């Protein structure tokens, strides 16, 4: 499986996948050229480590003042993913996962007030614990469980985005 941090496949690679699919007589799923891997295949070891290590490196950027909104979004996604997994499979850790999410929200609120990205030690500890726990859950959960939890996070974000657009339209109509 390709790395989640790798560049998208080239047109040549996509064309080759289409040709291989046609030769085997397989019907492409979800549009032309889309080939799904079996759900039993996991990331390779390097990709697993990258998924675990990079959010911790981004978190250190908040401490040094080098973080940006992209880092905040990546860590928030990882924490939300961890909370969904905690609720579904590790209920004893839900309060700590929620503490990590509250800490990352506090960082965003502070950034909106001050215009600077920073982190306090209690916030750092809460987020670091939640990220470390997510790393452990990633190792213990099946690929299917990881996929399902990530789809829940994406669905919730799409719902909130749609609600926000409706609210914005109503606000514009009323003003």
N, C-alpha and C positions, 0 to 999 in steps of 0.2 A: 504494500500500500504506500502511496506517496505521502510525503510529510505534509502536515497541515500548514507548515511554514514555507513550503516549496512554491515556486511560481506555478501559475496555471499551465496545463498542458498546451503545447503548440498546436497549430492547425494540422500539422503533419501527423502528430501523435493521435489527435482525434480522428483524422481520416483513417489511419491504420486500425484503430479500434473498430471503426465502422466496417472496414473491409473484413477484419477477422470475425466480427459478429455475423456479417452476411455469409461468409464461408461456412460457418458453423450452423447456419440456419436459425440463429437465435433472433428473437424479436427484441429490439431495443426497448428498455423500460424508460418511462418518463421522457419521451422525446428521442429524436434521432441521436445516436451515438452515445447515449448514456448507458453505461454498463455498471451494474451494482456488484460489489464484492459480497461474498457470503458473509453473513453477520458473525460467523465464528472466527474470522480472521481479525487479529488484533494489530495494533500498531507495532512496529519493530521497536527494539529496546531503546534506540537513540531517540525516536520520536516520543516515546513514553517519558523519557527523561527530560526532553525539551518542554513537553507540556507541563511537567512538574517544576522545572527549574526557572523557566522564564518569568512566571508571575512573581516568584520570590525576588528575582533580580529587579523587576519593575517596582516592587514594593520598596526595595532599598533606594530606588530613585526618588521616592517621596521624602526619604530621610535626608538625602543629599541635595534636594531641590532641583533635580534634573528630570523629574516626572512631568508628563503632559496628560492631556485628556485621553489619548489613546491608551496609555498605561492604566488610567483609572477605569476605562471601559473594559479592558482585558481582565483586570483583577476582579471587577464587579461581575463579569460573566462567569469567571471561575468560582466565585463565592456563591452566586445564585445556583449554579450547577451543583455545587457541594451541598447547598441547603436542600435542594430537591432530592438528592441522593440520601441525605441524612433523614429526611422525613420518611422516605420510602423504605430504607434498609437499615438505618442506624439511629433509631429514635432517641437514644441516650445523648447524642451529640447535638441535637437540634438547638438547645439554648446557646451553645458556643458558636454554632454556625450563624445564628441570628445576631449574636454580638459582633461577629466579623462584618456582617452586612450593615449593621448600624454604624460601625466605625467607618466603613468606606463611604457611607452616606454623609457622615459628619465631615469627612474630608472634602466632599463635593460642596457641601453647604459653606464651609469655610472658604473654599476657592471662589465661590460666587460672591461672598462678602468682600474678600481681600484681593482677589485676582492672583493669588499665589497658591501653588501646590505645596502642602506640608503635612506633617503627621506628628502626633504626640506619641509618647512611649506607650500609654495604655491602648491607643488605637493600633499602633504597630503590633503589639503583643496579641491583640484580639484577631487581627487580620492574619498574622503569621500563623497562629494556631489553626485558624479555619483553613488556610491554604495547605498547611501540613496535613491536616485531617483529610482534605480533599485528595491529596496525593495518595494517602493510604487507601481511601475508598476506591480510587481509580485502579489500584492494584487488586483489590478484592472483588470488584464488581465485574460482571461479564460485559462484553461489548454491547450486547443488547440492552442491558440495564443502563449503561452509559449513554447510549443513543437515545433511549426513551426519556431519560432525565434531561438531556440537552434539548430534545424536541419540546418538552414542557416549558423550558426556559424561553426558547424562541417563540413559542405560541403565546406565552404571557406577554412578551415584548411586543409582538405584533398586535395583540389585543389592546394593550395600553397605547400604542401608537395610533391605532384606529380611533380609540376613545378620545385621545388628544386632538386628532384632526376634527372630529365631530364637535368637540368643545370650541375649538378655534373658529370653525364655521359659524357656530351659534353666536359666539362673541362678535364676529364681524357683522353678522346679520342684525344684531341688536344695537350696534353702534352706528 
